[in-house]
Amino acid sequence: AYINNMWNVAIIGCGKISFGRNIYNNAYSFNHFDIVNSHLSFKITCVSDYRDEVLAKLNKYKEIKKYKNYKNLLKFNKIDLVIIATNSENHLNIIKEVNKKKIKTALVEKPLSNNIRELSSLVSLKSEIKTKIIVNYQRRFSNFFKKNKKNITKKSIKKIKVNYSRGLFNNGSHFIDLFIWYFGLPLKIIKKKKILQIKNDFICNFILDYNGFKIQFNGNNKKKFGNSFSIALKKRLIIYEKNLIKIYKKNLKNGKKILVEKYDDSDNIIEVYNYLNLLLKNNVALKSSINDSIKIHKVVKALI
């Protein structure tokens, strides 16, 4: 219900991505709780987590209802938007329950699923689900990447290199999604390095081969090895690292690169919620959907 010009929000899964430094030490600076509380169109009314110690930490938020079983949260509350931030292996079951309760919209933390065998389930889910499902691949909502989509074309690219850490599903999929959004599915997917299995995920080096250029993905399991990419265009170089985007051009006299523009892309999660507000009002089309996650699964499946 849109009461007092605010949408009712529920959070299922109260880990670091949901509550951050509000209840965890050494957590992410970004978290859903802070973003929702700062947004004029949303209000958190209820949360769910199966861990007693987490629910105990949340007792300081007296105005928020707390549940150990997410099914009770869905049963006893009027919810406009549900944030699903549990372990990825639980996402599909929760989505089905959310759909049964006819909740309008769900924002699901990526990946939608980390089990490649669930690809067929995702395909069938797409036709069954009436709830609008948005997967939190934030760069689709970034002002920079929306604005530059028409400028970064297949014809303008020389090469792209991507570095990702700690899992292809959990981190590398951000960039698979970005470049599928920009260029579509590749002509070929070439695995360059043996797969390294890690907890609930894996790492490997591979190439997405498009007509005229290639995207090289390099994976690493070290925490210090962050997520970054570079896009070499014919006249510019774009480097993305730690939510900072730098654009360079070449000095024709000495060949050195010159920094010409710099963007802070860390506010893209705010744009996600601005989009969700419009989606709940039926003012925008659905994006970052189940169908987009199916395309990511198709790329990952080709590597296994």
Salt bridges, closest charged atoms under 4 A:
ASP49 OD1 - ARG51 NE 2.79
ASP52 OD1 - LYS68 NZ 3.17
GLU97 OE2 - LYS100 NZ 3.31
GLU109 OE2 - HIS32 NE2 2.71
ASP177 OD2 - ARG140 NE 2.86
ASP209 OD2 - LYS188 NZ 3.92
ASP292 OD1 - ARG140 NH2 3.40
